[in-house]
């Protein structure tokens, strides 16, 4: 089993915290780190847009990542949210075990 990071952009901090809390409670993610507000510039429906958004990183396992992506997408306010899974090459073993315990893969955290 391998731990992965899931990078998500949220419309605001309230949405990030609400969705983050939900997926942690549901054991789809071990934790969420809210990274603070950023300024995004992007093309949407033929126009260049700019918005204040909140990036976040969630930790889960590769086996749980698809379920986490689906759940976050279903709760998200955007039609096309940025949800990207990043593999982790090396990780402190005790942290990896904590992630697995936290999502219910082994024991309970």
MIVO-938623 format. One record per residue: residue number from 1; x, y, z of N, C-alpha, C in turn. Coordinates in pm, 1 decimal. Layout:
<nulums>
+------+----------+----------+----------+----------+----------+----------+----------+----------+----------+
! resi !     n_px !     n_py !     n_pz !    ca_px !    ca_py !    ca_pz !     c_px !     c_py !     c_pz !
+------+----------+----------+----------+----------+----------+----------+----------+----------+----------+
!  NUM !        X !        Y !        Z !        X !        Y !        Z !        X !        Y !        Z !
...
+------+----------+----------+----------+----------+----------+----------+----------+----------+----------+
</nulums>
This chain:
<nulums>
+------+----------+----------+----------+----------+----------+----------+----------+----------+----------+
! resi !     n_px !     n_py !     n_pz !    ca_px !    ca_py !    ca_pz !     c_px !     c_py !     c_pz !
+------+----------+----------+----------+----------+----------+----------+----------+----------+----------+
!    1 !     84.9 !   -117.8 !      0.0 !      0.0 !      0.0 !      0.0 !     89.1 !    123.7 !      0.0 !
!    2 !     52.3 !    224.8 !    -76.6 !    134.5 !    345.6 !    -82.7 !     50.8 !    469.0 !    -51.6 !
!    3 !    115.1 !    564.1 !     12.2 !     50.4 !    690.6 !     46.4 !     66.4 !    785.8 !    -71.4 !
!    4 !    -38.8 !    861.0 !   -100.8 !    -36.3 !    962.8 !   -205.7 !    -88.6 !   1093.6 !   -148.6 !
!    5 !    -49.4 !   1202.9 !   -212.0 !   -105.3 !   1334.6 !   -181.1 !   -208.3 !   1367.3 !   -288.1 !
!    6 !   -316.2 !   1429.7 !   -247.1 !   -420.1 !   1471.9 !   -341.0 !   -430.9 !   1623.4 !   -330.9 !
!    7 !   -397.0 !   1689.7 !   -440.3 !   -396.8 !   1835.9 !   -448.2 !   -532.6 !   1881.0 !   -500.7 !
!    8 !   -596.0 !   1973.6 !   -427.6 !   -728.7 !   2023.3 !   -465.6 !   -730.0 !   2175.1 !   -452.3 !
!    9 !   -795.8 !   2241.7 !   -546.8 !   -819.4 !   2385.7 !   -537.2 !   -966.1 !   2406.4 !   -500.9 !
!   10 !   -990.1 !   2483.3 !   -394.1 !  -1126.4 !   2512.6 !   -348.1 !  -1160.4 !   2659.1 !   -372.8 !
!   11 !  -1288.9 !   2688.4 !   -379.7 !  -1335.5 !   2824.8 !   -404.2 !  -1302.7 !   2918.0 !   -287.7 !
!   12 !  -1301.5 !   2863.5 !   -164.9 !  -1274.4 !   2945.4 !    -46.8 !  -1239.3 !   2854.4 !     70.7 !
!   13 !  -1196.4 !   2915.3 !    180.7 !  -1153.4 !   2838.5 !    297.3 !  -1268.1 !   2761.7 !    361.2 !
!   14 !  -1387.8 !   2819.2 !    361.7 !  -1502.0 !   2748.9 !    420.3 !  -1530.8 !   2618.8 !    346.0 !
!   15 !  -1529.9 !   2625.9 !    212.5 !  -1553.5 !   2504.7 !    133.6 !  -1443.0 !   2402.6 !    158.4 !
!   16 !  -1318.7 !   2447.7 !    161.1 !  -1205.9 !   2357.3 !    184.0 !  -1218.3 !   2287.9 !    319.1 !
!   17 !  -1251.2 !   2363.7 !    422.0 !  -1263.4 !   2304.6 !    555.1 !  -1382.4 !   2210.3 !    563.4 !
!   18 !  -1494.8 !   2248.7 !    505.4 !  -1615.4 !   2164.3 !    509.6 !  -1590.9 !   2031.1 !    438.5 !
!   19 !  -1538.6 !   2037.3 !    318.0 !  -1513.9 !   1914.1 !    242.4 !  -1401.0 !   1833.9 !    306.4 !
!   20 !  -1296.2 !   1902.5 !    350.8 !  -1186.1 !   1833.9 !    417.1 !  -1231.1 !   1759.6 !    541.1 !
!   21 !  -1309.7 !   1824.9 !    623.7 !  -1360.7 !   1760.3 !    745.5 !  -1446.1 !   1638.5 !    709.9 !
!   22 !  -1529.3 !   1652.7 !    607.1 !  -1616.2 !   1542.4 !    565.6 !  -1535.1 !   1420.1 !    524.8 !
!   23 !  -1434.3 !   1438.6 !    439.7 !  -1359.2 !   1322.1 !    391.3 !  -1268.3 !   1262.7 !    498.6 !
!   24 !  -1224.5 !   1343.9 !    595.0 !  -1149.5 !   1288.7 !    708.2 !  -1244.4 !   1208.2 !    797.0 !
!   25 !  -1363.3 !   1262.6 !    825.3 !  -1461.9 !   1189.0 !    905.8 !  -1501.3 !   1057.6 !    839.5 !
!   26 !  -1511.0 !   1058.1 !    707.1 !  -1549.3 !    938.1 !    632.3 !  -1431.8 !    843.8 !    607.2 !
!   27 !  -1314.2 !    878.4 !    659.3 !  -1191.8 !    798.1 !    647.3 !  -1144.4 !    779.8 !    503.4 !
!   28 !  -1176.8 !    877.2 !    418.1 !  -1123.9 !    875.7 !    282.0 !   -988.6 !    945.8 !    275.7 !
!   29 !   -961.6 !   1032.5 !    372.6 !   -833.3 !   1102.0 !    383.6 !   -790.3 !   1100.4 !    529.7 !
!   30 !   -659.7 !   1094.1 !    551.0 !   -607.0 !   1099.4 !    687.1 !   -606.9 !   1241.9 !    739.8 !
!   31 !   -581.9 !   1338.1 !    650.3 !   -577.0 !   1477.8 !    690.9 !   -585.2 !   1567.4 !    568.4 !
!   32 !   -606.2 !   1695.0 !    594.7 !   -604.3 !   1797.0 !    489.8 !   -521.0 !   1913.5 !    540.9 !
!   33 !   -435.2 !   1966.2 !    456.3 !   -358.5 !   2086.7 !    486.8 !   -410.8 !   2198.8 !    398.8 !
!   34 !   -467.9 !   2301.5 !    460.7 !   -515.1 !   2418.9 !    387.3 !   -396.3 !   2512.8 !    373.0 !
!   35 !   -364.3 !   2548.5 !    250.2 !   -241.0 !   2621.7 !    223.8 !   -257.2 !   2772.8 !    219.9 !
!   36 !   -374.4 !   2823.7 !    241.3 !   -394.2 !   2968.1 !    237.6 !   -439.6 !   3014.6 !    101.2 !
!   37 !   -486.7 !   3134.9 !     95.1 !   -542.6 !   3188.8 !    -28.2 !   -434.0 !   3213.8 !   -132.5 !
!   38 !   -466.9 !   3184.2 !   -257.4 !   -378.1 !   3214.0 !   -369.3 !   -459.4 !   3282.2 !   -479.2 !
!   39 !   -391.7 !   3343.5 !   -571.5 !   -455.9 !   3408.3 !   -686.3 !   -436.8 !   3318.2 !   -806.8 !
!   40 !   -546.2 !   3278.2 !   -869.4 !   -541.4 !   3191.5 !   -987.0 !   -587.3 !   3267.9 !  -1110.1 !
!   41 !   -520.6 !   3243.5 !  -1221.5 !   -558.0 !   3301.9 !  -1350.5 !   -576.5 !   3184.8 !  -1446.3 !
!   42 !   -690.5 !   3180.0 !  -1514.2 !   -723.0 !   3063.7 !  -1595.8 !   -822.6 !   3100.8 !  -1705.6 !
!   43 !   -831.9 !   3013.8 !  -1804.0 !   -930.0 !   3031.6 !  -1911.1 !  -1054.3 !   2950.9 !  -1874.5 !
!   44 !  -1170.6 !   3013.9 !  -1881.8 !  -1296.6 !   2945.8 !  -1853.3 !  -1402.7 !   2995.7 !  -1950.7 !
!   45 !  -1456.2 !   2903.3 !  -2026.8 !  -1560.8 !   2933.7 !  -2124.7 !  -1521.1 !   3047.4 !  -2218.7 !
!   46 !  -1396.7 !   3040.9 !  -2265.9 !  -1347.8 !   3134.9 !  -2365.7 !  -1294.9 !   3266.5 !  -2313.7 !
!   47 !  -1302.1 !   3289.0 !  -2183.5 !  -1254.9 !   3415.6 !  -2126.1 !  -1143.9 !   3388.6 !  -2024.6 !
!   48 !  -1053.0 !   3484.3 !  -2011.6 !   -950.1 !   3476.1 !  -1908.0 !  -1011.4 !   3528.0 !  -1778.7 !
!   49 !  -1005.6 !   3445.2 !  -1675.7 !  -1062.7 !   3477.4 !  -1545.1 !   -951.4 !   3483.8 !  -1440.9 !
!   50 !   -980.5 !   3547.4 !  -1329.5 !   -891.0 !   3549.0 !  -1214.0 !   -976.9 !   3536.8 !  -1089.5 !
!   51 !   -925.4 !   3464.1 !   -990.8 !  -1002.6 !   3443.3 !   -868.6 !   -909.2 !   3412.8 !   -752.1 !
!   52 !   -954.9 !   3446.7 !   -633.1 !   -888.9 !   3403.8 !   -510.3 !   -940.2 !   3263.1 !   -481.0 !
!   53 !   -848.3 !   3170.1 !   -458.9 !   -885.3 !   3031.9 !   -431.7 !   -799.7 !   2978.0 !   -317.6 !
!   54 !   -835.2 !   2860.0 !   -267.9 !   -762.1 !   2798.6 !   -157.5 !   -711.9 !   2660.7 !   -199.9 !
!   55 !   -580.3 !   2645.2 !   -217.3 !   -525.4 !   2513.0 !   -245.8 !   -513.9 !   2431.4 !   -117.0 !
!   56 !   -524.6 !   2300.6 !   -131.9 !   -512.3 !   2211.7 !    -16.8 !   -447.6 !   2081.6 !    -61.2 !
!   57 !   -384.8 !   2015.0 !     34.2 !   -326.1 !   1883.9 !      9.4 !   -384.9 !   1786.1 !    110.1 !
!   58 !   -441.8 !   1678.6 !     57.2 !   -495.9 !   1571.9 !    140.0 !   -404.0 !   1451.4 !    129.3 !
!   59 !   -395.2 !   1371.0 !    234.8 !   -316.2 !   1248.6 !    230.9 !   -408.7 !   1128.6 !    243.7 !
!   60 !   -385.6 !   1029.8 !    157.2 !   -462.4 !    906.2 !    157.4 !   -374.3 !    796.0 !    101.0 !
!   61 !   -431.6 !    681.0 !     71.9 !   -356.0 !    573.4 !      8.2 !   -394.6 !    564.3 !   -138.6 !
!   62 !   -309.0 !    501.7 !   -216.3 !   -339.0 !    486.1 !   -359.0 !   -467.0 !    405.8 !   -378.9 !
!   63 !   -495.0 !    314.8 !   -289.0 !   -616.3 !    233.5 !   -298.9 !   -743.2 !    313.5 !   -270.6 !
!   64 !   -732.9 !    419.1 !   -194.2 !   -848.6 !    500.5 !   -156.0 !   -861.8 !    625.6 !   -242.2 !
!   65 !   -761.7 !    654.5 !   -322.7 !   -758.1 !    780.7 !   -398.6 !   -878.4 !    798.7 !   -490.8 !
!   66 !   -919.4 !    694.8 !   -562.4 !  -1033.0 !    709.2 !   -654.1 !  -1161.2 !    745.5 !   -579.8 !
!   67 !  -1184.6 !    681.2 !   -465.7 !  -1303.8 !    712.2 !   -385.8 !  -1296.9 !    855.0 !   -332.3 !
!   68 !  -1177.6 !    898.6 !   -291.6 !  -1160.1 !   1035.4 !   -242.6 !  -1186.8 !   1136.1 !   -354.3 !
!   69 !  -1132.1 !   1111.3 !   -472.4 !  -1154.7 !   1200.8 !   -586.0 !  -1304.0 !   1213.5 !   -615.0 !
!   70 !  -1374.0 !   1102.1 !   -620.1 !  -1518.0 !   1104.5 !   -649.1 !  -1595.7 !   1181.5 !   -543.5 !
!   71 !  -1561.0 !   1160.0 !   -418.1 !  -1633.5 !   1227.0 !   -309.2 !  -1607.8 !   1377.1 !   -311.4 !
!   72 !  -1482.1 !   1417.3 !   -325.8 !  -1449.7 !   1560.3 !   -330.9 !  -1518.8 !   1625.4 !   -450.5 !
!   73 !  -1513.1 !   1561.8 !   -565.6 !  -1578.1 !   1617.0 !   -685.4 !  -1728.4 !   1632.7 !   -664.1 !
!   74 !  -1790.9 !   1538.0 !   -596.1 !  -1934.3 !   1544.1 !   -570.8 !  -1974.9 !   1654.1 !   -474.5 !
!   75 !  -1885.7 !   1690.5 !   -383.4 !  -1915.0 !   1794.5 !   -284.2 !  -1870.2 !   1933.6 !   -328.7 !
!   76 !  -1784.8 !   1938.7 !   -429.5 !  -1719.4 !   2062.8 !   -471.9 !  -1816.1 !   2156.0 !   -544.2 !
!   77 !  -1795.7 !   2286.3 !   -529.4 !  -1883.1 !   2385.3 !   -593.3 !  -1849.7 !   2408.8 !   -740.6 !
!   78 !  -1730.5 !   2370.6 !   -784.5 !  -1690.6 !   2394.1 !   -923.7 !  -1744.7 !   2284.7 !  -1015.4 !
!   79 !  -1775.3 !   2321.6 !  -1139.0 !  -1813.9 !   2223.1 !  -1240.2 !  -1697.1 !   2131.3 !  -1274.1 !
!   80 !  -1577.4 !   2188.8 !  -1279.9 !  -1456.4 !   2114.0 !  -1315.8 !  -1347.4 !   2147.3 !  -1213.2 !
!   81 !  -1351.8 !   2084.5 !  -1095.3 !  -1251.2 !   2116.4 !   -994.0 !  -1115.1 !   2055.7 !  -1027.1 !
!   82 !  -1010.7 !   2124.2 !   -984.2 !   -875.5 !   2069.1 !   -994.0 !   -858.1 !   1968.8 !   -880.0 !
!   83 !   -843.5 !   1842.0 !   -915.1 !   -815.7 !   1736.1 !   -817.9 !   -707.8 !   1649.0 !   -881.0 !
!   84 !   -587.6 !   1653.3 !   -825.4 !   -474.6 !   1581.6 !   -884.6 !   -406.1 !   1495.4 !   -779.4 !
!   85 !   -376.2 !   1371.6 !   -813.9 !   -306.5 !   1280.4 !   -723.5 !   -157.2 !   1286.5 !   -753.4 !
!   86 !    -80.1 !   1309.0 !   -648.2 !     65.4 !   1312.6 !   -658.8 !    123.8 !   1191.6 !   -586.3 !
!   87 !    203.9 !   1110.8 !   -654.1 !    268.8 !    999.3 !   -584.9 !    376.4 !   1051.8 !   -489.8 !
!   88 !    404.0 !    974.4 !   -387.8 !    509.4 !   1008.3 !   -292.0 !    615.5 !    899.5 !   -301.6 !
!   89 !    737.4 !    937.6 !   -337.5 !    844.9 !    839.9 !   -355.6 !    899.1 !    787.0 !   -223.6 !
!   90 !    918.5 !    875.0 !   -127.4 !    973.0 !    834.8 !      2.4 !    892.3 !    902.6 !    112.0 !
!   91 !    875.3 !    829.6 !    222.7 !    792.9 !    880.0 !    331.9 !    837.0 !    814.2 !    461.6 !
!   92 !    836.6 !    889.0 !    568.4 !    866.2 !    833.7 !    699.8 !    769.5 !    718.5 !    727.2 !
!   93 !    821.0 !    601.4 !    760.0 !    738.6 !    482.0 !    777.2 !    627.8 !    503.3 !    880.1 !
!   94 !    659.5 !    565.8 !    991.8 !    557.3 !    585.8 !   1095.2 !    444.8 !    677.0 !   1045.7 !
!   95 !    476.7 !    772.3 !    957.5 !    372.4 !    858.5 !    900.1 !    284.4 !    777.8 !    805.4 !
!   96 !    345.3 !    694.9 !    722.8 !    268.3 !    609.7 !    631.4 !    174.3 !    518.6 !    709.6 !
!   97 !    223.1 !    462.1 !    818.9 !    138.5 !    376.4 !    903.0 !     24.1 !    456.2 !    963.3 !
!   98 !     51.1 !    579.6 !   1006.4 !    -54.3 !    664.8 !   1061.9 !   -161.6 !    693.4 !    957.1 !
!   99 !   -120.5 !    724.0 !    833.2 !   -217.8 !    748.5 !    726.0 !   -306.1 !    625.7 !    708.3 !
!  100 !   -244.5 !    508.3 !    699.6 !   -320.8 !    385.2 !    680.2 !   -415.6 !    359.5 !    796.8 !
!  101 !   -370.8 !    382.9 !    919.1 !   -457.7 !    366.4 !   1035.8 !   -571.4 !    467.5 !   1034.1 !
!  102 !   -541.3 !    589.2 !    995.5 !   -641.0 !    696.5 !    998.3 !   -754.5 !    674.6 !    899.6 !
!  103 !   -724.6 !    611.7 !    787.5 !   -832.6 !    585.6 !    691.7 !   -892.9 !    447.1 !    712.3 !
!  104 !   -844.5 !    376.3 !    815.1 !   -906.0 !    249.2 !    850.3 !   -849.2 !    129.3 !    778.5 !
!  105 !   -735.4 !    146.3 !    710.0 !   -675.0 !     34.3 !    639.2 !   -617.7 !    -67.0 !    737.1 !
!  106 !   -552.0 !    -16.5 !    842.7 !   -501.8 !   -103.6 !    948.4 !   -534.5 !    -39.6 !   1082.3 !
!  107 !   -583.9 !   -116.7 !   1176.0 !   -614.7 !    -64.8 !   1309.4 !   -704.0 !     57.4 !   1305.0 !
!  108 !   -696.6 !    138.0 !   1406.5 !   -770.7 !    264.3 !   1413.2 !   -683.8 !    369.4 !   1478.5 !
!  109 !   -678.2 !    487.9 !   1420.2 !   -599.2 !    597.4 !   1477.9 !   -686.6 !    682.3 !   1567.4 !
+------+----------+----------+----------+----------+----------+----------+----------+----------+----------+
</nulums>
